[in-house]
Amino acid sequence: MPPRKGDRAREPRRIADELRRVEPLRSKGHEALLALLRTADVAKHRFTDLFDREGVTFQQYNVLRILRDAGPQGLPTLEIGERMIERTPGVTRIVDRLVAKGWVGRERCTEDRRKVWCRITDRGRNLLARLDDPVAEADDDIFRGLDAAELERLVHYLDVLRARMG
């Protein structure tokens, strides 16, 4: 797919060149891993810049998105952690910050006092509504140079990698 007018399309650089490696990479697998990690970092920073303007972190956004998707019943804290893109042991601290900002509410389960249910508030939904279009635009921008078949293959290969890692 040719770049559109105004795109910042560039010729891709090999990851070893981008990282200014002097020594050769030890294997194609090592090269692929470095390329994957660097690409994820660049994409994450694109969203971090967007989220900073709204005073929300990438992980906080992820929790809010999970809770919006869960619907009015919400989710227990542990299940939020299982659904996060970046797994973190600090889900409770993230939820604490979201509660303090008024974006999430929580309550103890009456049947099991160890379980805490979290729900997105109207303020949290409003924040996500403001971010929906800019996030969709960033998604599209990141993958602008790939056609549908290439995206399908990319997703498939990433799914295979995660399944093999386990």
C-alpha positions in Angstrom: 0.0 0.0 0.0 1.6 3.3 -1.0 2.0 6.0 1.6 -0.6 8.7 1.6 0.3 12.3 1.1 1.5 13.7 4.4 2.4 10.3 5.8 5.6 10.2 7.7 6.4 7.0 5.9 10.1 6.1 5.9 12.1 3.2 4.7 12.2 0.7 7.5 15.6 0.3 9.2 16.8 -3.0 10.5 16.6 -3.2 14.3 20.4 -3.6 14.6 20.9 -0.3 12.8 18.2 1.4 14.8 19.9 0.3 18.0 23.3 1.1 16.6 24.6 -2.3 17.3 28.3 -2.8 16.7 28.3 -6.6 17.3 26.0 -8.7 15.1 22.9 -10.1 16.7 23.3 -13.7 17.9 20.3 -15.1 15.9 17.3 -14.2 13.8 15.2 -15.0 16.9 17.1 -12.4 18.9 16.6 -9.9 16.1 12.9 -10.6 16.0 12.6 -10.2 19.7 14.4 -6.9 19.8 12.2 -5.7 16.8 9.1 -6.8 18.6 10.0 -5.1 21.9 11.1 -1.9 20.2 8.0 -1.7 18.1 5.8 -2.3 21.2 7.7 0.5 23.0 7.2 2.9 20.2 3.5 2.1 19.9 3.0 2.4 23.7 4.7 5.8 23.7 2.2 7.0 21.1 -0.6 6.2 23.4 1.2 7.4 26.5 1.5 10.9 25.0 -2.3 10.8 24.2 -3.2 9.6 27.7 -1.0 12.1 29.4 -3.2 15.0 28.1 -6.1 13.5 30.0 -4.1 12.7 33.2 -4.4 8.9 32.8 -1.6 6.4 32.5 -1.5 3.5 30.0 -2.3 1.0 32.7 -5.1 3.1 34.2 -6.6 3.4 30.7 -6.4 -0.4 30.3 -8.2 -0.9 33.6 -10.9 1.6 32.6 -11.3 -0.1 29.2 -11.7 -3.5 30.9 -14.3 -2.2 33.3 -16.3 -0.5 30.6 -16.3 -3.8 28.7 -17.4 -5.7 31.8 -20.7 -3.8 31.9 -22.6 -2.6 35.0 -21.8 -5.6 37.1 -18.1 -4.8 37.1 -15.3 -7.2 37.9 -13.3 -8.4 40.9 -9.9 -6.9 41.2 -8.1 -10.2 40.5 -10.0 -10.7 37.2 -9.0 -7.2 36.1 -5.4 -8.2 36.5 -5.9 -11.3 34.4 -7.4 -9.3 31.5 -4.7 -6.6 31.4 -2.5 -6.2 28.4 0.6 -5.7 30.6 0.2 -8.0 33.6 1.1 -6.3 36.8 1.0 -7.3 40.5 -0.1 -3.7 41.4 -3.7 -3.8 40.1 -5.0 -2.8 43.6 -2.8 0.3 43.5 -4.0 1.2 40.0 -7.6 0.8 41.1 -6.9 3.0 44.2 -5.7 5.8 42.0 -8.7 5.4 39.7 -11.1 5.5 42.7 -9.3 8.7 44.0 -9.9 10.3 40.6 -13.6 9.4 40.6 -13.3 7.1 37.6 -13.9 3.8 39.4 -16.1 2.7 42.3 -15.6 -0.4 44.3 -17.3 -2.4 47.0 -16.7 -5.6 49.0 -18.6 -8.7 47.9 -21.2 -9.6 50.5 -20.7 -13.4 50.0 -16.9 -13.3 50.1 -15.3 -10.3 52.0 -11.9 -11.0 50.4 -13.4 -10.2 46.9 -13.6 -6.5 45.9 -15.9 -5.6 42.9 -14.9 -2.7 40.8 -17.1 -0.7 38.4 -16.4 2.2 36.1 -18.2 5.4 37.0 -19.9 7.9 34.7 -16.8 10.1 35.0 -14.7 7.1 33.9 -17.0 6.4 31.0 -16.9 10.1 30.0 -13.1 10.0 30.0 -13.0 6.9 27.8 -15.6 8.5 25.4 -13.2 11.5 25.0 -10.4 9.1 24.2 -12.3 6.7 21.9 -11.7 8.6 18.7 -8.1 9.7 19.3 -7.3 6.1 20.3 -8.9 4.7 17.1 -7.0 7.2 15.0 -3.7 6.2 16.7 -4.5 2.5 16.0 -5.2 3.3 12.4 -2.0 5.4 12.1 0.2 2.8 13.6 -0.9 0.1 11.1 -1.5 2.4 8.1 1.3 0.8 6.0 -0.1 -2.7 6.3 -3.1 -4.1 4.3 -5.7 -6.4 5.8 -3.9 -9.6 4.8 -0.7 -8.4 6.3 -2.5 -7.4 9.5 -4.1 -10.8 9.7 -0.7 -12.6 9.3 0.8 -10.3 11.9 -1.9 -11.1 14.4 -1.7 -14.8 13.6 2.1 -14.9 14.2 1.8 -13.0 17.5 -1.0 -15.4 18.6 1.3 -18.3 17.7 4.2 -16.8 19.7 2.1 -16.2 22.8 0.7 -19.7 22.6 4.2 -21.2 22.4 5.5 -19.2 25.2 2.7 -20.3 27.3 
